[in-house]
């Protein structure tokens, strides 16, 4: 599922699509935007189409090429992807790569102008699907800024070992029975995530 503006298509005449809406379509669609066309059976046309012009008065969008529909096929909706500076955000819960979306996760990527699935800017889900050597579920991003606490637990030989990061307040350090004025921000090997075990 892509989180992009979409409109129901009520009719098509050559490359001109009439949309079913009462809102100003020029706020979401502009010339040279790329769009996906969804057929009435729920499947999409394989190619992307480029917008030639938009007429808000008649609620029509003219494409630069005529949609390639087989006899008897009809269009149901139009999804606006935008230009190559647009973000693609979506959820794909299947095991198969979908248009722009990696399997089993939430993808945020930059639209390339084609149907190619780009390396995501941010991905939350099954990291093995990225093909970068990661395994398991997690968070991937070009730049990730986290605020707060991050705690990991290692269950090994019936014993739990904790490690973590706390960027909010940390734990006051105790050295030789004196309280240090600094805080422990990173720690590893503690018996729990409680301050007495972290010190």
N, C-alpha and C positions, 0 to 999 in steps of 0.2 A: 504494500500500500504506500503510494507516494503522497506526501503532504504538499500538494501544489494546487493552485486554483483550477477548477474544472467547471464546464458548462454542459448542459444537455443540448444535443443537436436535434432540432426539430425537422430540418430538411436540408437537402444538398442539391445544388444545381451546378454541375461541373466542378469548379474549384471554390464555389461560394457556399459557405455553411451558414445557416440561420440558427441562432442560439435562443434557447428558452430562458430568458432572464428579464428582470425589471431593473437591474442595476446598470451602472455605467460600465460597459465592458472595456472602455479604454483605460480604466485604472489598472487592469490586470493583463491586457493583451496589447502589444504594439507591433508595428512592422518589424520584420526580421526575427521575431521570436520563433523558437522551435516549439512544436506541439506534437503530442501523441494523440492518435485517433483510435477510439475504442468502438468496436462493432457491437451490434445489438446482441450478439451471442456472448459478449463479455471479453472476447479476445481482442488484442490490439493489432492494428496494421503494423507490419514489420518495420517500415521506414518511418523516419521523422519527417514532418512537413514544416515548411517555413511560411510564416505569415507575410503576405504581400501588403494588405491594407485592412483596416478595421473601420466599420461604420456603426457608430453607436445608435444613430436614429433608426436604422433598419435592423439593428442587432445582428449584423452579418460580419463574417470574417472571410476574406478572400485569401486563399493560399496561392503560393507561387507555382504549384503543380496540382493536378487533379488527383484526388485519392484513388488508389488502385483497388477498387471494389469489384468482386465477382458478381455476376448476375444474381439478383435476389438478396444480396447482402445490403445491410443498412448500417448507418452510423448511429451510435447511441450518445457518445460524449466526446469532448475534446479536453485534454489536460495540457495546461500551459507550462512548459519547461523554462521558458525565458531565453536569455542569451548565455554566452559562455562564461559570464561572471556570476550566474545564478547558482545558488546552492540547491542540491538535491537532498531531501530528507525523507526517509521512509523506513518501514518495518517489513521484514521478510521472515516469516516464521517457518517457511518450507526448507527442504534440504537442497533446493535447486536455486541457482543464481537467477535472479529476476532482473528486468531492465533496471540498470543502475544500482541494484541492491545486492549485497552479499547475503548468502543464506544464514538462517538462524541468528538474526540480530537486527540492530538498529544502525543504519548507515547514514552518515552525513558526508557528502562529497561535493566537489565542484563539478558542475555540468561541463562536459567536454565539447558539446555541440554534436555529438554522435551517440549511438546506443552503447558505446564501450563503457564497461564498468571500470571507473578509475579507482586508484588506491584511495581509500577513504581518508577524509580529514579527521573524522572521529568515528569509531565503531565500538559498539557495546554488544557483545554476544560471543559466539563460538569462534575464538581466535584462529582455530585451525583452518577455517574457511578462507582466511586472508592469504594463505600460501606463503607466509613469511617465516615459517619455522616455529611459530607459537603453538601452544596446545592449551586446551581447556577454555573455560569462559572467562571473559575479562574485558578490560577497557584498553583500546588502542587509540592513539592520537598523535599528530605531528607535535603538538604542544599541549600538555595537560597541566592545569594549575588546580591543585586541590587545597582546600582550606578545612582544617579540623583535624580529626584523628583517623589514622589508618592502622589497624591492628591485624596481625597475622598470627595464626596458631599452627604449630607443627606438631602433629600427633605421631610420635615415634617411640616404639618399644613401650607402649602403655604410659608414656609420660608426655605432658603437654609443655611445649616451650613457646613463649610469646616474644614477638618482636613488633616494633611499631614506630610510628611517627606521630607527634602531637604538636601541631603548629599553633594551637590556640593558647594553651597555658603551660604545657609541659608539666614536669614533676620536679619539685625543688631537690637539688642534689644534696646528698649527705656524704661528706668525706671525713673520715677519722672522727666521727661523732660530732662534727661541727656542720652547721648548715651553710652550704655555699649559696651565694646570692643568685647564681645562674640556674637555669632550668635544664632538665634532660629533655631534649627534643627527640633524639633517636635512641632506641634501646633494642637489645636483643638478648635472648637467653633467659628471660625472667620466667618465674613460675606462674605468673598471671599478669593481667593488665592493671593491677592495683599499685598505687604509689609505693607501698612498702616493699613489694617484690621487684619493682623497677629500679629502686635505689641501689 
